[in-house]
């Protein structure tokens, strides 16, 4: 069974949840892409963000994800890890990890050529749960200047927190999100 464009699972799949499209956004020289507490609610614990054709207004930048428990006024401290693989002649792979307020979810030299954008798929687990860890796992792929790159994973907030995440923000490290289409899904 395959996952259809509408997020529904094909026939023959039982016991699986469904994805419900909650919101969309189209970037056009947009500083940040954000989804707040009007769509990230207690109706869903898990979410998926899909972005296609994402380009930056600047070169040599990277895509950043941030999370908030108060609709964007303050951002969560988190632990992030990233595994990257370059698909070029150098074939360099690497990783990094550490405490931060934002997750770097693209390779460090993203290119701003309109025909060579990034693609993003982020799964968020437990955003609306209290006293439990909140996680995300992402995959990005895109052209970064001399080849293609892909990336990894992160822990949004450690357990023992009575806070729930109700705001997700995506932006480049400099400049604007020049282009891109984004869809946020709730996962039942």
N, C-alpha and C positions, 0 to 999 in steps of 0.2 A: 504494500500500500504506500502511496506517495502523499506528501503534503502538498495540497493544492495552493494556487495563488491566493485564495481567500483564507488560508491558514487552517482549513479543515482537513482532517485526515481522510484518506480514501477508504473505500468499503473494505470490510474484513478486519479492521482494527477495533479491538474491544479493550475496555479498561483504560484507555488513554484519555487525557484531557483534551480540551479544544482551545484554539486560539481565537480571540475576539479582537478585531481591530478597534482600538479605542481612539486613536488620533493620528493625524498625518501632518507633516510640515514640509514645505518646499523652500529651500534656501535660495536666496538671490542677494548676494553680498550682505549676509546676515551675520551679526557678531556672534551670537550663540543660538543653538537649537535647544529648546528647553521644553520639558513636559512636567507640569506641576500637579498640585493637589486636586485639581479638577478632574484629572484622569488617573492619577496614581492614588488609589483609594483602597479601603479595606475590602472592596469587592473582589480583589485579586491579591494573592500573595506573591506570585511570580509573573514576570513580564519579559517580553522580547522586543528589542528595538532593531529594526532593519533599515539600513541606509544604503542607497545606491547612487553612483555617479557623483561622489563627494569630492569636490576640489576646493583648494584654498586660494585666497587672493595673493598669497605670498609663496615663495619657494623656500625650501629648507626649513619647514615647520613640521610639527607633529600634532596629531589629534589627541584631545584630552577629554576625559569623562570626569564629572564631579557629581556628588550626591549631597542632598540636604534633607534634614528632618524638619525644617521649618520653612518650606516652600522657597528656598533660595536665599534666605537671609544669612545663614551660616552653612558652612560645608563640613561634612563629616571627615574626621581623620580616618585614614584607612591604611591597610597594608596591601601593597600591590606587587605583583610579580609579572614579568613579561618575558616571553620567549620569542625571539624573532629569528626568521630565516630569510636570508637574501637569496633570490633566485637570479643570479647573474654570474659572470665569469669568476668573480672572487668567491662566491658561494659561502659567504660569512654567515655564521649563526652566533647567537649570543643570548644572554639573559640579564635581567637586573631585577632587583627587589628592594623594598624599603617602605618606611612609613611616609605618608604624604597626604595631601588633600585632593589629589587628582591622579587619575590613571592615564598614563601615556599609552594610547592604544593604536599607534601606527609607528612605522619605522621613523627614524629621526630626520630623514631628508625628503619628506613628501614633496612631490613636484606639483606645480600649479598649472600644468598643461591641461586644458579643458577636456581633451579626448583621453586623458589618462588618469581618471579619478579613482578614488578608493571605494571599496565596498565593505560594509560593516554589518556584523550580526552579533548582538549582545544579548545574553540571557541573564536575567536578574532573578535570584532566588531569595525568598524570605523577606522582601522589602517591607512588607506590612506585618511582620511578626515582632513581638516584643521578647526581650530576654533570650534571643538566639542570634547566632551569627547571620550576617547578610552577605551574600556572595554574588559575584558576577563572573561570567566567562565570556570572552569575546573572541571573535575571529575577524581580522581585517586583512584585506589584500589590496594591493595597489602599486602603482608605479612610483618610485621615489627618486628618479633621476637617471640611474644607470641600470636599473633592473626592477624586479618585483619583490615585495616583502610581505610576510604574514606574521601575526602576533597572537597573544595569550590569555591571561587569567588574573583575577584579583579578589581580595577579601574587602568588602566595603566597610563593615563595622563588626567589631567583636561582640560576643554575647554579653549578657548581664546589662544590656541597655534597654531601657523602657521606651526608647525612641523608635519610631518607624520612619522609613525613608519615603518622602512624598514629593521629591523633586529630582529630576535627572537633567544634567546639562552637558552638552557636547560643544566644543569649540576648538579651533586651532590654537597653537601656542602664540601665534602672532597673526594679525590681519583678520579677515573674515572668512566665513564659509561661503565661497563664491557660488557654488552650485551643490545640489544634492536633494534627494527625495527621501523622506524618513517616515516610517510607520511604526507606531507603538501598539503592541498587542498585550492583552491580559491573557494569562494562561490559566484555564480552569482546571 
